[in-house]
């Protein structure tokens, strides 16, 4: 007998039919029903998957459109898009919480992406219900046209709506925390990408609403709702880089009384330097430079004392920590003018260009038109050639431009929304800095990007600061690239790398001495470099507790000076970059594996930099 006869293990269709025919009737029906149920289950799950995918995509797009409409002050469109997002989000939520989906999601490993999709749909529903729809309703009452009436900012309206803004901000923050906690699926890149996109969307929205809520808390006090406020407004010139942006140029005194702004006392930085106090016959009685009577602590004195920042305004803002510069300027101004101010505001020509794009051009007394397209080049390049032999005339020219723009800003505004957008863009790029002498206001400010503080926390951090050492205006031609990368989250310490690439783009162009010279360098220090060379201090502020392993310049090891500021280590290298050339600095560090997202604040210079960040976010 052949025990391996084929018909015993026949896997043909005929064999299958014969085996089924041999089964008892109950088993036959049970198998058929099980197969049918399985097919229905898989089909239903597939249908729910397509429904969920389609609705989540539509909800995401509608949510983004609702946010854009809200920012544009179009509450009607914001409401319509928010309602669309809500409808599609609920459809997706119903699909991802159906019976087959719940069963499949509970299966270990296999159900991982299904569980993630459930969490995504829950967050999107919350986004529509708790943030977008209430935000659209609130936006209708806080539209720019209602917020700014002629020359007056409606502080009463801000105060009335602040509690609702605070509630909205809190809801957005909770929703963002829920989004960040969404589990990473074990497989399916499509779900991973959807998770990342949603996390980015909720993070941006929470950040935006947080800043808006903070502004509503701050504005009534700072804009004169509790009594008149006076601010010193400084104009920085990034053509000569300083820690807070650029060399301090002219000033204006800006006043607010119950939301109404006025501008006076437009002066140049000569007022803070050594100047002629009076003439006695043909002789000038020299007045000493304004001196700041402030104590900024031993760390500040150790790092910056050599530059005499309390007596030389040109070196008053070497640190990126804006409160230092603001306190120095306040003290200098009050000692020189005899008048008290309540705070300091700083901005640069790029910020002025955004403002001019919103309010329209200004015309100087001689008929020259200054607009959004020419103000940056005029103030940071052309003026130095036009007034190469007359520094006082150049300063007056720059003062006239700044004064004309600020006075127009303080007048009737045709499109408040455009002005708010312009100021928001400048603030987002770090081109507006604000400090208040009132401790309560300053505490609130430090929760916003406007404060420009060197933060006192443990999260991963990298900030590259350029200070011009040559006393020239070559930073108008500076281009920067910045990258921050770090290893994973295993262990207490990890290696990280901060790479800085600097390019001097000034090639084949004649430049006057006040642009391409090196008047700031010690004459006893020879510099074997062509005209137009950038001579810069490059300082990298790092994560608290970071240690420098080594630093290289163009691939060769070099030394760095270690500083400590606000408890945060920084490492400084001085470089010289001739016209048309580039240089690379690579800082290799060992830093604590600190929890939180990595931050790379960008110093506001002429170019706009988008750093590359490859730093895993570690949990506590």
C-alpha positions in Angstrom: 0.0 0.0 0.0 1.3 3.4 -1.0 0.9 5.7 2.1 1.9 8.7 0.1 -1.0 8.6 -2.3 -1.6 12.0 -3.8 -5.4 12.1 -3.3 -4.8 12.0 0.5 -3.3 15.5 0.4 -4.9 16.8 -2.7 -4.8 20.6 -2.8 -6.6 21.0 -6.1 -10.0 22.6 -6.3 -11.5 19.2 -6.9 -9.8 17.9 -3.8 -10.9 20.8 -1.7 -14.5 20.2 -2.8 -14.3 16.5 -1.9 -12.9 17.3 1.6 -15.6 19.9 2.2 -18.2 17.4 1.1 -16.9 15.0 3.8 -17.4 17.6 6.6 -20.4 17.5 8.8 -23.2 20.0 7.7 -22.7 22.2 10.9 -19.0 22.6 10.3 -19.6 23.5 6.7 -22.0 26.3 7.6 -19.7 27.5 10.4 -16.8 27.8 8.0 -18.8 29.6 5.4 -20.2 32.0 8.0 -16.7 32.7 9.4 -15.3 33.3 5.9 -18.2 35.7 5.1 -17.8 37.5 8.4 -14.0 37.9 7.8 -14.7 39.2 4.3 -17.3 41.7 5.6 -15.0 42.7 8.5 -12.0 43.4 6.2 -14.3 45.2 3.7 -15.8 47.3 6.4 -12.5 48.1 7.8 -11.1 49.1 4.4 -14.2 51.3 3.7 -13.8 53.0 7.1 -10.1 53.5 6.3 -10.8 55.2 3.1 -13.5 57.3 4.8 -11.1 58.3 7.6 -8.2 59.1 5.2 -10.4 61.3 3.0 -12.0 63.2 5.8 -8.8 63.7 7.8 -7.2 65.2 4.7 -10.1 67.5 4.1 -10.3 68.5 7.8 -6.5 69.3 7.8 -6.8 71.5 4.7 -9.9 73.3 6.1 -8.2 73.8 9.4 -5.2 75.4 7.7 -7.5 77.6 5.6 -9.4 78.6 8.8 -6.2 79.6 10.5 -5.0 81.7 7.4 -8.4 83.4 7.2 -8.3 84.2 10.9 -4.8 85.7 10.6 -6.1 87.8 7.6 -8.9 89.2 9.7 -11.6 87.5 7.5 -13.8 86.0 10.3 -16.6 85.0 7.8 -14.2 82.7 5.8 -12.6 81.6 9.1 -16.0 80.4 10.4 -16.8 78.7 7.1 -13.5 76.8 7.0 -13.7 75.9 10.7 -17.2 74.4 10.2 -15.9 72.4 7.3 -13.0 71.2 9.4 -15.4 70.3 12.2 -17.7 68.3 9.8 -14.9 66.3 8.2 -13.1 65.7 11.6 -16.2 64.2 13.1 -16.7 62.0 10.0 -13.1 60.8 10.4 -13.6 60.2 14.1 -16.7 58.2 13.5 -14.9 56.0 11.0 -11.8 55.4 13.2 -14.0 54.5 16.3 -16.2 52.1 14.4 -16.5 48.5 15.7 -14.0 46.9 13.2 -11.5 49.7 13.7 -11.7 49.3 17.5 -11.2 45.5 17.3 -8.3 45.8 14.8 -6.6 48.7 16.8 -6.5 46.5 19.9 -4.4 43.8 18.2 -0.7 44.2 19.4 1.7 45.7 16.8 -0.7 45.1 13.8 -3.1 47.6 15.2 -0.5 50.3 15.9 -1.2 52.6 13.0 -4.9 52.2 13.5 -4.6 53.4 17.1 -2.5 56.3 16.0 -5.2 57.3 13.4 -7.8 57.2 16.2 -5.7 59.6 18.2 -5.2 61.9 15.2 -8.9 62.0 14.6 -9.6 62.9 18.2 -7.1 65.8 18.1 -8.5 67.1 14.8 -12.0 67.1 16.3 -10.7 69.1 19.3 -8.9 71.5 17.0 -12.1 72.3 15.2 -14.4 72.3 18.3 -12.2 74.0 20.9 -9.9 76.3 18.9 -10.9 77.1 15.3 -14.6 77.8 15.8 -14.2 79.8 19.0 -11.2 81.6 17.4 -13.3 82.6 14.3 -16.0 84.0 16.6 -13.4 85.9 18.7 -11.6 87.1 15.5 -14.8 88.8 14.3 -14.8 91.0 17.4 -11.0 91.6 17.3 -10.6 92.4 13.7 -7.8 94.9 12.9 -10.3 97.5 11.7 -12.0 97.4 15.1 -8.7 97.2 17.0 -7.2 100.3 15.3 -9.5 103.3 14.8 -7.7 106.1 13.0 -4.6 106.8 15.2 -5.9 105.1 18.3 -5.5 101.5 19.5 -8.7 100.3 21.2 -7.2 99.2 24.5 -10.7 98.8 26.1 -11.6 96.2 23.5 -8.3 94.3 24.2 -9.0 94.3 27.9 -12.5 93.0 27.4 -11.5 90.2 25.1 -8.3 89.2 26.9 -10.0 86.5 29.1 -11.4 84.8 26.0 -8.0 85.0 24.3 -6.5 83.4 27.4 -9.0 80.6 27.3 -8.4 80.0 23.7 -4.6 79.9 24.2 -5.0 77.4 27.1 -7.2 75.2 24.9 -4.7 75.3 22.1 -1.8 74.5 24.5 -3.7 71.4 25.9 -4.5 70.3 22.3 -0.9 70.6 21.3 0.2 68.5 24.3 -2.4 65.9 23.2 -1.0 66.0 19.7 2.6 65.6 20.8 1.6 62.6 22.8 0.1 60.7 19.8 1.9 57.4 19.5 4.3 56.8 16.7 3.0 54.0 14.5 5.1 50.8 14.3 4.7 50.9 10.5 3.0 52.8 7.6 4.9 56.0 6.8 1.6 57.6 5.6 0.4 57.6 9.2 3.7 58.8 10.5 3.7 61.7 8.1 0.1 62.6 9.1 1.0 62.5 12.7 4.1 64.8 12.2 2.0 67.3 10.1 -0.7 67.5 12.8 1.9 68.0 15.5 3.5 70.8 13.6 0.1 72.4 12.9 -1.0 72.3 16.6 2.4 73.5 17.7 2.3 76.6 15.4 -1.2 77.4 16.4 -0.5 77.1 20.1 2.5 79.3 19.7 0.5 81.9 17.8 -2.4 82.0 20.2 0.0 82.1 23.2 1.7 85.2 21.8 -1.6 86.8 20.9 -2.9 86.2 24.4 0.2 87.6 25.9 0.0 90.7 23.7 -3.6 91.3 24.9 -2.3 91.2 28.5 0.6 93.5 27.8 -0.8 96.1 25.4 -3.2 97.9 27.7 -0.5 98.7 30.2 2.4 99.3 27.8 0.3 101.4 25.4 -0.8 103.9 28.1 -4.1 102.4 29.3 -3.1 102.9 32.9 -1.4 106.3 32.3 1.0 107.7 29.7 4.1 105.6 28.8 7.3 106.9 27.1 9.8 104.7 25.2 13.2 105.2 23.7 13.1 103.7 20.2 16.5 102.8 18.9 17.3 102.1 15.2 19.9 99.4 14.8 22.2 99.1 11.7 23.0 95.4 10.9 25.6 96.5 8.4 27.8 96.5 11.4 26.8 93.5 13.4 26.1 93.5 17.1 24.7 90.9 19.5 21.2 92.4 19.4 21.3 93.0 15.7 23.3 96.0 14.7 25.2 99.1 15.7 22.9 101.6 17.5 22.0 104.4 15.2 19.4 107.1 15.7 16.7 107.5 18.4 13.1 108.5 18.6 11.1 109.1 21.8 7.7 107.3 21.4 4.8 108.2 23.7 1.5 106.4 24.3 -1.5 107.9 26.0 -4.5 105.5 26.2 -3.5 103.9 22.9 -2.7 107.1 21.0 1.0 107.3 19.8 3.1 110.4 19.3 6.7 110.7 18.3 9.2 113.4 19.2 12.9 113.9 20.0 14.4 112.4 16.8 18.1 112.4 17.4 21.2 110.6 16.2 23.6 108.4 18.3 25.9 111.4 18.5 23.8 112.4 21.5 25.3 109.5 23.4 28.9 109.9 22.3 31.5 112.5 22.9 30.2 115.8 21.4 30.6 119.5 21.4 28.6 120.9 24.4 29.0 124.6 23.5 31.2 127.0 21.6 33.4 129.4 23.4 34.7 131.7 20.7 36.1 129.4 18.1 36.7 126.6 20.5 34.4 123.6 21.3 33.8 122.8 24.9 33.8 118.9 24.7 31.2 117.0 26.7 32.0 113.6 28.0 30.2 110.6 26.5 27.0 109.6 28.2 27.6 107.0 30.9 25.2 104.3 32.0 24.9 103.9 35.8 23.7 100.3 35.9 25.1 97.1 37.4 24.6 94.1 35.2 26.5 91.7 37.3 29.9 90.1 37.4 29.3 87.7 34.4 28.5 90.7 32.2 31.6 92.6 33.4 33.9 89.6 32.9 32.7 89.0 29.3 32.2 92.5 28.0 34.0 94.8 30.4 37.0 95.2 28.1 34.8 97.0 25.5 33.6 99.6 28.0 29.9 99.1 27.1 28.7 101.5 29.9 30.5 104.5 28.3 30.8 103.6 24.6 27.4 103.2 23.0 29.0 101.5 20.0 29.8 98.5 22.3 26.6 98.7 24.4 24.9 95.8 22.7 27.5 93.1 22.1 25.5 90.6 24.1 22.4 89.1 22.5 20.5 89.5 25.8 18.5 92.6 24.9 17.7 93.6 28.6 21.4 94.4 29.0 21.5 96.8 26.0 18.1 98.3 26.9 19.1 99.2 30.5 22.4 100.7 29.3 20.5 102.9 26.7 17.9 103.9 29.2 20.5 105.1 31.7 22.6 106.9 29.0 19.5 108.6 27.6 18.2 109.7 31.0 21.5 111.0 32.1 22.0 113.0 28.9 18.4 114.3 28.5 17.3 114.5 32.1 14.0 112.8 31.2 12.7 109.4 32.4 11.5 106.7 30.0 9.5 103.6 30.7 11.2 101.2 28.3 13.2 100.6 25.2 12.2 99.4 21.7 14.6 98.5 18.9 14.1 97.8 15.2 16.1 97.7 12.0 15.8 98.8 8.4 14.4 95.4 7.3 11.6 95.9 9.8 11.1 99.4 8.4 10.8 97.9 4.9 7.9 95.7 6.0 6.2 98.6 7.6 6.6 100.7 4.5 5.1 97.9 2.5 2.0 98.2 4.7 1.6 102.0 5.1 3.1 103.1 1.8 6.1 105.2 1.0 7.3 108.4 2.7 8.8 111.5 1.1 11.8 113.4 2.6 12.0 117.2 2.6 14.2 117.2 -0.6 11.6 115.1 -2.5 13.4 111.7 -2.2 10.9 108.8 -2.0 11.6 106.1 0.5 9.7 102.8 0.0 9.7 99.1 0.9 12.0 98.3 -2.0 14.8 100.8 -1.4 14.9 101.6 2.3 17.3 98.7 3.2 19.8 99.4 0.5 19.6 103.2 1.1 20.2 103.0 4.8 22.8 100.2 4.9 24.7 100.7 1.7 24.0 103.8 -0.4 24.2 106.3 2.4 27.8 105.3 3.2 28.8 106.1 -0.4 26.6 109.2 -0.7 28.0 110.7 2.5 31.5 109.1 2.5 33.1 112.3 3.7 30.4 113.7 5.9 29.5 111.4 8.8 27.2 113.9 10.4 25.2 114.4 7.2 24.8 110.7 6.8 23.5 110.3 10.4 21.0 113.1 9.8 19.9 111.4 6.6 19.3 108.1 8.4 17.5 110.0 11.2 15.2 111.7 8.7 14.2 108.4 7.1 13.5 106.7 10.4 11.6 109.8 11.6 9.4 109.9 8.5 8.5 106.3 8.8 7.7 106.4 12.5 5.6 109.5 12.2 3.6 108.0 9.4 3.1 104.9 11.5 1.7 107.1 14.3 -0.7 108.8 12.0 -4.0 107.5 10.4 -3.6 104.0 9.0 -5.5 103.0 5.8 -5.1 99.3 6.4 -4.6 98.3 10.0 -4.5 94.6 9.0 -1.5 95.1 6.7 0.4 97.1 9.4 -0.3 94.3 12.0 0.9 91.7 9.5 4.1 93.7 8.8 4.9 94.2 12.5 4.2 90.5 13.1 6.5 89.5 10.3 9.3 91.7 11.7 8.8 90.4 15.2 8.8 86.8 13.9 12.2 87.4 12.3 13.5 88.9 15.6 13.7 92.4 14.1 11.8 94.1 16.9 13.0 94.0 20.5 11.1 95.4 23.5 12.1 95.9 27.2 10.0 97.5 29.9 11.3 99.2 33.1 8.1 98.0 34.8 8.9 94.6 36.4 5.3 93.2 35.9 5.3 94.1 32.2 8.9 92.8 31.7 8.0 89.5 33.3 5.2 89.1 30.7 7.4 90.2 27.9 10.0 87.5 28.7 7.4 85.0 27.7 7.4 86.3 24.2 10.0 86.5 21.3 10.0 90.3 21.7 12.1 90.2 24.8 15.2 88.6 23.2 16.5 87.1 26.4 19.2 84.5 26.7 17.0 81.8 28.3 17.7 80.3 31.7 16.6 76.7 31.1 18.0 73.3 30.3 16.6 72.6 26.9 18.9 72.0 23.8 20.1 75.4 22.6 22.4 76.9 19.9 22.7 80.5 19.1 25.3 82.0 16.8 26.2 85.6 17.5 28.4 87.8 15.2 30.0 91.0 16.4 31.9 93.2 13.9 35.5 93.8 15.2 36.7 96.0 12.3 34.3 99.0 12.9 33.2 98.8 9.2 29.9 98.1 7.4 30.8 94.9 5.7 28.1 92.9 7.4 25.7 94.2 4.8 27.4 91.6 2.5 27.4 88.7 5.1 25.5 85.5 4.3 25.2 82.8 7.0 24.4 79.1 7.2 23.8 77.5 10.5 23.3 73.8 11.4 22.8 72.1 14.8 22.9 68.3 15.0 23.0 66.0 18.0 23.1 62.3 18.8 20.2 60.3 20.3 18.7 60.4 23.8 20.7 57.5 25.4 22.8 58.3 28.3 23.2 61.5 30.4 25.5 63.2 27.8 25.5 63.2 24.0 27.8 64.6 21.3 26.5 67.5 19.2 27.9 69.7 16.4 27.2 73.3 15.6 28.3 74.3 12.1 28.6 77.9 11.0 29.4 78.9 7.4 30.0 82.6 6.7 30.3 84.1 3.2 31.6 87.6 2.2 29.6 88.4 -0.9 31.3 91.7 -1.7 33.2 91.0 -4.9 34.5 93.3 -7.6 32.8 96.4 -6.3 34.4 99.7 -5.2 33.6 100.4 -1.6 34.4 103.6 0.4 36.7 103.5 3.4 33.8 103.9 5.9 32.4 100.6 4.5 35.6 98.5 3.7 38.1 100.0 6.1 39.1 98.6 9.5 38.9 101.7 11.8 37.9 99.5 14.8 41.1 97.4 14.8 44.0 98.2 17.0 46.7 99.8 14.8 49.3 97.7 16.5 47.7 94.5 15.3 48.6 94.0 11.7 46.0 92.5 9.4 47.4 91.0 6.2 44.1 91.0 4.3 42.6 93.0 1.4 40.1 95.8 1.7 36.6 94.7 2.4 37.7 91.9 4.7 35.2 91.0 7.4 36.8 90.7 10.8 34.3 89.2 13.2 33.9 87.6 16.6 31.8 84.4 16.2 30.3 83.3 19.5 28.1 80.2 19.9 25.8 80.0 22.9 25.1 76.4 23.8 23.0 74.1 26.0 23.6 74.6 29.7 26.3 72.2 30.9 27.8 71.8 27.4 31.6 71.2 27.1 33.7 72.0 24.1 35.5 69.0 22.6 37.2 70.9 19.8 36.6 73.6 17.2 37.9 73.7 13.6 38.2 76.5 11.1 38.1 75.4 7.5 39.0 71.9 8.6 41.9 72.9 10.8 41.9 72.8 14.6 41.8 76.2 16.3 41.3 77.6 19.8 38.2 79.1 21.3 37.6 81.4 24.3 35.0 80.1 26.8 32.5 82.5 28.4 29.6 82.1 30.8 26.5 84.3 30.4 23.3 83.8 32.3 24.7 80.5 33.4 25.0 79.4 29.7 28.4 78.5 28.2 29.5 80.1 25.0 32.6 79.6 22.8 34.2 82.4 20.8 36.4 82.3 17.7 37.6 85.4 15.8 37.7 85.1 12.0 38.7 87.2 8.9 36.9 86.6 5.6 38.2 88.4 2.5 35.7 89.5 -0.2 34.3 86.7 -2.3 35.4 84.0 0.2 33.7 81.7 2.7 34.7 80.2 6.0 33.4 77.2 8.0 33.5 76.9 11.8 32.6 73.5 13.3 32.1 73.4 17.1 32.0 69.8 18.5 30.5 69.5 21.9 29.5 67.2 24.6 26.2 68.4 26.1 23.6 67.1 28.5 20.8 65.0 27.1 18.3 67.5 28.1 14.5 67.1 27.5 12.6 69.4 25.2 12.7 70.7 21.6 16.0 72.2 20.3 16.0 76.0 19.8 18.2 77.9 17.4 17.4 81.7 17.8 18.7 83.7 14.8 20.5 87.0 15.3 18.6 89.6 13.1 21.1 90.7 10.5 20.6 91.6 6.8 20.1 88.1 5.6 17.3 85.8 6.7 18.6 82.4 7.9 16.7 79.2 8.4 18.9 76.9 10.5 19.0 73.2 9.9 18.2 71.3 13.1 18.8 67.6 13.5 18.4 67.2 17.3 16.1 64.5 18.7 13.7 65.7 21.3 14.2 63.7 24.5 11.7 63.2 27.2 12.3 64.1 30.9 
